[in-house]
Amino acid sequence: MKMPPVEPYRIRMVEPVRLLPKEERLKRLNEASWNVFRLRSEDIFIDLLTDSGTGAMSIYQWAALMMGDEAYAGARSWFKFEEAVRDVLGIEYVLPVHQGRAAERILYTTLMDKRNAKIVPANTHFDTGRAVILNHGGKPLDLPVPEAKNPKLEAPFKGDMDTSALKKLIEKEGADKIAFILLVLTNNTIGGQPVSMDNIKAVKEISEEYNIPLVMDICRFAENAYFIKIRDERYRNKSVGEIVKEMLSYGDHFIMSAKKDGLANIGGFIGTRSRELYEELAGRVVLEEGFITYGGLAGRDLEAIAQGLREVVDEDYLKHRIEQVKYFGELMEELGVPVIKPIGGHAVYVDALEAVPHIPREQFPADALAAFLYLESGVRAVGLGALAFAREENGKIIYPDFELLRLAVPRRTYTSSQLEYVARSLASLLEKKEKIKGLKIVWEPKVKGVRHFLAKLAPVEKVSL
Ligand code: F0G
């Protein structure tokens, strides 16, 4: 019998969850317009919508909360936070913000305006960053490596950026048209895949050659560093702490959502190595988020993040984290669910095009699968496909490479038996896949790039239990 990875912690506080009867779940789904973002958390049995802000804090973080200094300016908690960012990440200048997308908005639009440039190439943009760039009149471009497009291929660093495509783009458009280059670590959109140290260095070289800033989205920096440790033998004997510092040493500017590898429930920051840019951004942070020593957060949040950043590089924690997600993914694979290989760092991604081939792309297979998984089992996951990423060009719809159901695993929150329940539920749903119907849009918001969060949907055919 395969042994699930053993948790390196014990649970001292619990939050009861319950599974509603199936008829109730259908009712709730109708009330939520078939968009799982619109469900109530109370009606969900196991919530794998996101790993963002949904993790459990340690006893040390809860204790740190009590130490929060709530002064408007110069709070003790701010200095602890700044010191943790410098110690763990080696980033000199830091500005706190309320969460990652505020960092994206302030940093990305400042760089776009400063360089008067619109194009932003990335290994692959994630939804909020992409939406920020689009709504500022920019052009986000995805340049993943070719192997990332093969969901079955086992390659160690499928999160990498295609550096020859990047060079070609710069030569074609001109370096002055590129606002910045973005590396998302790990690459969330295409399977939570890590970026290799060699790729980071190669992208840095290009950014220096053409004098284009390199921005790193470091939401999942510790998971990326752990993958480098276990998949690149040159790093086997280095500590995750050392790998993190080396990885980030190649970046010019950074955005972070502390809701992921900050092990906190809220928070984020902008980091930079440039004093000049820091000063420019500081004014915007004061105006848009809050004074530069709290940035929209309470002092206690800064305490929790400072402690979380130190805990997240603990290798016992990371070993369990990565192995738990792998165990979950491999179990699904054994049960015949088509998962993206290799299994990612924070989530298991199911290839919806293969899982529900009878649903055409214009009926949002990934989102349909998410809705029917909730109906089947009370489990919430998220669709990452055409609803989120399709775009229109010259009146034609361009579909993203993938149609994925992402089952994100919150940190230190669910046990292996809960994840087994999810894997078995999804496998049994796929055994009767003809019951899964496509979805159509009934209403969508006007803001670009946020359709999947807010759209009201409906099944294209009658649903029977
Ligand atoms: N960058 C990446 C790679 C992300 O995954 C996220 C959020 C953000 C930026 C924005 O951070 O949520 O704090 O504003 N991702 C979450 C997810 C929501 O479900 O993957 P935020």
Residues whose N, C-alpha, C, O or C-beta is under 5 A from the ligand:
A	BS01	F0G	L49 T50 D51 S52 Q99 G100 R101 F126 T128 V184 T186 N188 D217 C219 S257 K259 G267
